[in-house]
Amino acid sequence: MTDSFCFTPDNAETARVILSRYPANRKQSALLPFLDLAQRQNGGWLSPPVLRFLSETLDVPEIKVYEVASFYTMFNLKPVGRYHLQFCRTTPCWLRGAETIENAVCTHLKARMGETTPDGLFTLSRVECLGACVNAPLLQVNDDFYEDLTETTVITLLDDLAQGRQPTVGTQVKRQTSAPIVGRCTLVS
């Protein structure tokens, strides 16, 4: 880990554009988009040098930067794998079998929640609502959402990712957006 961080030239320009949206005396308002930009540049996580850089850049105390970064589950304060698997654990997903999906993934990857696989490919995390309750259960992988999962489809998804193939994003049962699926009304017990 390096002791310093700064934006790449392209990200510095993006940061300049972001800052231009706010009054000069309110540049701390850019903290959320700056955290996202820095995390993307830094391999998916916010290291202490990144937090220091953002603190200095936005004239915000470092503890405030940390407080915001630690509040939102979209920000990671430790390294994550190439594929960050975020499991929705709210009631609709739970009722539709999220626990079964999670167990299948943990068994398949031989990893527990909160861990990264030894090959560095997958990090497993639990998060609160991902906002696609009607298509539960779902899983967020990096910026993509995979919905209407089953044990079989989630294992296929993992195998595709491990082989460098891009799985089809969205519903895994070919429904049109959130339209009802005829004949699918049962709850997982």
TORKE-779953 format. One record per residue (C-alpha): residue number from 1; residue in one letter; x, y, z. Coordinates in steps of 0.25 Angstrom, whole numbers, plus 2048, in hexadecimal, padded with zeros to 3 digits. Layout:
residues N
@nr NUM	rest a	px X	py Y	pz Z
...
end
This chain:
residues 189
@nr 1	rest m	px 800	py 800	pz 800
@nr 2	rest t	px 805	py 80E	pz 7FC
@nr 3	rest d	px 806	py 819	pz 806
@nr 4	rest s	px 800	py 823	pz 7FC
@nr 5	rest f	px 7F4	py 824	pz 7F2
@nr 6	rest c	px 7F0	py 82F	pz 7E8
@nr 7	rest f	px 7E6	py 82E	pz 7DD
@nr 8	rest t	px 7EB	py 82A	pz 7CF
@nr 9	rest p	px 7EB	py 836	pz 7C5
@nr 10	rest d	px 7DD	py 831	pz 7BF
@nr 11	rest n	px 7D8	py 82F	pz 7CD
@nr 12	rest a	px 7DD	py 83D	pz 7D1
@nr 13	rest e	px 7D5	py 843	pz 7C6
@nr 14	rest t	px 7C9	py 83B	pz 7CA
@nr 15	rest a	px 7CB	py 840	pz 7D8
@nr 16	rest r	px 7CC	py 84F	pz 7D3
@nr 17	rest v	px 7BF	py 84D	pz 7CB
@nr 18	rest i	px 7B8	py 847	pz 7D8
@nr 19	rest l	px 7BD	py 853	pz 7E0
@nr 20	rest s	px 7B8	py 85D	pz 7D6
@nr 21	rest r	px 7AA	py 858	pz 7DA
@nr 22	rest y	px 7AB	py 85E	pz 7E8
@nr 23	rest p	px 7AE	py 86C	pz 7EE
@nr 24	rest a	px 7BD	py 86E	pz 7F1
@nr 25	rest n	px 7BA	py 86F	pz 800
@nr 26	rest r	px 7B2	py 862	pz 800
@nr 27	rest k	px 7BC	py 859	pz 7F9
@nr 28	rest q	px 7BA	py 84E	pz 804
@nr 29	rest s	px 7AD	py 84B	pz 7FD
@nr 30	rest a	px 7B5	py 844	pz 7F3
@nr 31	rest l	px 7B9	py 839	pz 7FD
@nr 32	rest l	px 7B0	py 82E	pz 7F8
@nr 33	rest p	px 7B4	py 82F	pz 7E9
@nr 34	rest f	px 7C2	py 831	pz 7ED
@nr 35	rest l	px 7C2	py 824	pz 7F6
@nr 36	rest d	px 7BC	py 81C	pz 7EA
@nr 37	rest l	px 7C6	py 822	pz 7E0
@nr 38	rest a	px 7D2	py 81F	pz 7EA
@nr 39	rest q	px 7CD	py 811	pz 7ED
@nr 40	rest r	px 7CC	py 80D	pz 7DE
@nr 41	rest q	px 7DA	py 812	pz 7DC
@nr 42	rest n	px 7DF	py 80B	pz 7E8
@nr 43	rest g	px 7DB	py 7FD	pz 7E4
@nr 44	rest g	px 7CE	py 7FD	pz 7EB
@nr 45	rest w	px 7D1	py 802	pz 7F9
@nr 46	rest l	px 7D5	py 80E	pz 801
@nr 47	rest s	px 7E2	py 80D	pz 807
@nr 48	rest p	px 7E7	py 817	pz 812
@nr 49	rest p	px 7EF	py 81F	pz 808
@nr 50	rest v	px 7E3	py 820	pz 800
@nr 51	rest l	px 7DB	py 826	pz 80C
@nr 52	rest r	px 7E6	py 82F	pz 80F
@nr 53	rest f	px 7E7	py 834	pz 801
@nr 54	rest l	px 7D8	py 837	pz 800
@nr 55	rest s	px 7D8	py 83E	pz 80E
@nr 56	rest e	px 7E3	py 847	pz 809
@nr 57	rest t	px 7DD	py 849	pz 7FB
@nr 58	rest l	px 7CF	py 84D	pz 801
@nr 59	rest d	px 7D4	py 854	pz 80E
@nr 60	rest v	px 7CC	py 84A	pz 816
@nr 61	rest p	px 7D1	py 844	pz 823
@nr 62	rest e	px 7D6	py 836	pz 820
@nr 63	rest i	px 7CD	py 830	pz 82B
@nr 64	rest k	px 7C1	py 836	pz 823
@nr 65	rest v	px 7C6	py 82F	pz 816
@nr 66	rest y	px 7C7	py 822	pz 81E
@nr 67	rest e	px 7B9	py 823	pz 824
@nr 68	rest v	px 7B3	py 825	pz 817
@nr 69	rest a	px 7BB	py 81A	pz 810
@nr 70	rest s	px 7B8	py 810	pz 81C
@nr 71	rest f	px 7A9	py 814	pz 81C
@nr 72	rest y	px 7A6	py 80F	pz 80D
@nr 73	rest t	px 7A7	py 801	pz 809
@nr 74	rest m	px 7AB	py 805	pz 7FB
@nr 75	rest f	px 7B8	py 809	pz 801
@nr 76	rest n	px 7C3	py 7FF	pz 805
@nr 77	rest l	px 7CD	py 802	pz 80F
@nr 78	rest k	px 7D5	py 7F5	pz 80C
@nr 79	rest p	px 7D9	py 7EF	pz 7FF
@nr 80	rest v	px 7CF	py 7E7	pz 7F8
@nr 81	rest g	px 7D0	py 7DD	pz 7ED
@nr 82	rest r	px 7CE	py 7DF	pz 7DE
@nr 83	rest y	px 7C0	py 7DC	pz 7E0
@nr 84	rest h	px 7B9	py 7E1	pz 7EC
@nr 85	rest l	px 7AD	py 7D9	pz 7EF
@nr 86	rest q	px 7A3	py 7E0	pz 7F7
@nr 87	rest f	px 797	py 7D8	pz 7FC
@nr 88	rest c	px 78A	py 7DF	pz 7FF
@nr 89	rest r	px 785	py 7DA	pz 80D
@nr 90	rest t	px 778	py 7E2	pz 80F
@nr 91	rest t	px 76A	py 7DB	pz 810
@nr 92	rest p	px 766	py 7D9	pz 802
@nr 93	rest c	px 773	py 7D3	pz 7FE
@nr 94	rest w	px 773	py 7CA	pz 80A
@nr 95	rest l	px 765	py 7C5	pz 807
@nr 96	rest r	px 769	py 7C2	pz 7F9
@nr 97	rest g	px 775	py 7BA	pz 7FD
@nr 98	rest a	px 781	py 7C3	pz 7FF
@nr 99	rest e	px 786	py 7BA	pz 80A
@nr 100	rest t	px 786	py 7AE	pz 800
@nr 101	rest i	px 78D	py 7B7	pz 7F6
@nr 102	rest e	px 798	py 7BC	pz 800
@nr 103	rest n	px 79A	py 7AE	pz 805
@nr 104	rest a	px 79C	py 7A8	pz 7F7
@nr 105	rest v	px 7A6	py 7B3	pz 7F4
@nr 106	rest c	px 7AE	py 7B1	pz 801
@nr 107	rest t	px 7AF	py 7A2	pz 7FE
@nr 108	rest h	px 7B3	py 7A4	pz 7F0
@nr 109	rest l	px 7BD	py 7AE	pz 7F3
@nr 110	rest k	px 7C2	py 7A8	pz 800
@nr 111	rest a	px 7C1	py 7B5	pz 806
@nr 112	rest r	px 7B9	py 7BC	pz 811
@nr 113	rest m	px 7B2	py 7C9	pz 812
@nr 114	rest g	px 7BC	py 7D5	pz 813
@nr 115	rest e	px 7C7	py 7CD	pz 80D
@nr 116	rest t	px 7CE	py 7CE	pz 800
@nr 117	rest t	px 7D2	py 7C1	pz 7F8
@nr 118	rest p	px 7E1	py 7BD	pz 7F8
@nr 119	rest d	px 7E2	py 7C0	pz 7E9
@nr 120	rest g	px 7DD	py 7CE	pz 7EC
@nr 121	rest l	px 7D1	py 7CD	pz 7E2
@nr 122	rest f	px 7C5	py 7CD	pz 7EC
@nr 123	rest t	px 7C2	py 7D5	pz 7F8
@nr 124	rest l	px 7B5	py 7D2	pz 7FF
@nr 125	rest s	px 7AD	py 7DC	pz 807
@nr 126	rest r	px 79F	py 7DE	pz 80D
@nr 127	rest v	px 797	py 7EB	pz 80A
@nr 128	rest e	px 78A	py 7F1	pz 80C
@nr 129	rest c	px 77F	py 7F3	pz 802
@nr 130	rest l	px 784	py 7F3	pz 7F4
@nr 131	rest g	px 777	py 7F9	pz 7EF
@nr 132	rest a	px 772	py 7EE	pz 7E5
@nr 133	rest c	px 769	py 7E7	pz 7EF
@nr 134	rest v	px 75F	py 7E2	pz 7E5
@nr 135	rest n	px 76A	py 7DA	pz 7DE
@nr 136	rest a	px 770	py 7D4	pz 7EA
@nr 137	rest p	px 779	py 7CD	pz 7EE
@nr 138	rest l	px 784	py 7D6	pz 7E8
@nr 139	rest l	px 793	py 7D8	pz 7E8
@nr 140	rest q	px 79B	py 7E4	pz 7E5
@nr 141	rest v	px 7A8	py 7E1	pz 7DE
@nr 142	rest n	px 7B0	py 7EE	pz 7DE
@nr 143	rest d	px 7A7	py 7F7	pz 7D7
@nr 144	rest d	px 79E	py 7ED	pz 7D1
@nr 145	rest f	px 791	py 7E7	pz 7D6
@nr 146	rest y	px 78D	py 7D8	pz 7D4
@nr 147	rest e	px 77F	py 7D5	pz 7D7
@nr 148	rest d	px 775	py 7C9	pz 7D9
@nr 149	rest l	px 781	py 7C0	pz 7DD
@nr 150	rest t	px 780	py 7B2	pz 7E0
@nr 151	rest e	px 78B	py 7A9	pz 7E5
@nr 152	rest t	px 78E	py 7A4	pz 7D7
@nr 153	rest t	px 78E	py 7B2	pz 7D1
@nr 154	rest v	px 797	py 7B8	pz 7DB
@nr 155	rest i	px 7A2	py 7AD	pz 7DA
@nr 156	rest t	px 7A1	py 7AF	pz 7CB
@nr 157	rest l	px 7A3	py 7BE	pz 7CD
@nr 158	rest l	px 7AF	py 7BB	pz 7D6
@nr 159	rest d	px 7B5	py 7B1	pz 7CC
@nr 160	rest d	px 7B3	py 7BB	pz 7C1
@nr 161	rest l	px 7BA	py 7C6	pz 7C8
@nr 162	rest a	px 7C6	py 7BD	pz 7CC
@nr 163	rest q	px 7C8	py 7BA	pz 7BE
@nr 164	rest g	px 7C8	py 7C9	pz 7BA
@nr 165	rest r	px 7BA	py 7C8	pz 7B3
@nr 166	rest q	px 7B0	py 7D3	pz 7B5
@nr 167	rest p	px 7A3	py 7CD	pz 7BA
@nr 168	rest t	px 795	py 7D3	pz 7B6
@nr 169	rest v	px 792	py 7DE	pz 7BF
@nr 170	rest g	px 784	py 7DF	pz 7C5
@nr 171	rest t	px 77A	py 7D5	pz 7C7
@nr 172	rest q	px 77E	py 7C7	pz 7C5
@nr 173	rest v	px 770	py 7C1	pz 7C1
@nr 174	rest k	px 76E	py 7CA	pz 7B5
@nr 175	rest r	px 763	py 7D2	pz 7BB
@nr 176	rest q	px 761	py 7E0	pz 7B5
@nr 177	rest t	px 766	py 7EA	pz 7BF
@nr 178	rest s	px 75D	py 7E7	pz 7CB
@nr 179	rest a	px 751	py 7E1	pz 7C5
@nr 180	rest p	px 74B	py 7D5	pz 7CC
@nr 181	rest i	px 74F	py 7C7	pz 7C8
@nr 182	rest v	px 743	py 7BF	pz 7C5
@nr 183	rest g	px 742	py 7B3	pz 7CF
@nr 184	rest r	px 74D	py 7B8	pz 7D8
@nr 185	rest c	px 746	py 7BB	pz 7E5
@nr 186	rest t	px 74C	py 7B2	pz 7EF
@nr 187	rest l	px 755	py 7B6	pz 7FB
@nr 188	rest v	px 762	py 7AF	pz 7FF
@nr 189	rest s	px 761	py 7A8	pz 80C
end
